[in-house]
Amino acid sequence: MKNIYFIIKLFVLCSFAVIAYISIVLLSYESYYYCNDKNCLTFVETIKGRDLVVKVYDKRIYSRLQMKNSSYMEFYPEYIPYFEEDDNGGFIVHSNSEPKIAIGDMSNIKFVLSGYECCGTPFYKLNYYMIIF
């Protein structure tokens, strides 16, 4: 009888481990952020259909709910967006392709069409944060 309870407990524990693995590894988004004294900038790698896209937000993103309710620009990762700080505390995003989608008012970010690896820091060298929920 004790073996049955042990097997049931082991099965429940393993099922919780599988659910945790699915929610953390498979359903999470990678985000990279940078903040100065006035503003923040967040780059989030998401999947849209079969394509991987990089969304640029003009504030710090902590959850999926914030991603849905915030304004953003969307790039394909082949056109790696670079960024640099503006003199006014805002940010300048450089890419060799125009944003695929731009939704909302991006008051802290100015987009500049420029050559490949022209200037600034690539987004993947910023602080890393995984968006789980």
Residue, then its C-alpha position, 0 to 999 in steps of 0.5 A: m500500500k505504501n508503494i502505491y502512495f509513493i508512486i502516486k506522489l512521484f507521478v504528481l511531482c513529475s507532472f508538476a515538473v513537466i508543466a513547469y518546464i513547458s511554461i518556463v522554457l517553451l513559452s517564455y520570451e527573451s528580452y534585453y533592456y537598457c535604462n538610463d536616468k530618464n527612460c528605458l528601452t526593451f528588445v523582446e524576441t517573439i515568434k510570429g507564425r514561423d518567423l522570429v521577430v524582435k519587438v522594440y518597446d520604449k519602456r521596461i517590459y516585465s510581462r506579456l500583458q505589458m507587451k500587449n498594451s504597449s506601443y512597439m516597433e517590429f524588426y526581423p532579426e536579420y536586420i539587427p537593430y542597434f541603439e544609442e542614447d540621444d542627448n535628451g535622454g531618449f534613444i536612437v534605433h539604427s537598422n538597415s531595414e525599416p520596421k515591419i510594424a510600428i504601433g503606437d506612439m514611440s516618444n522616447i525612440k527615434f528610428v534611423l535607417s542606416g547601414y549594417e553595423c553602423c553605430g551603437t550597441p546591438f540589442y543582444k549585448l544588453n541586460y538579459y531578462m526572461i519574460i515568463f508570465 
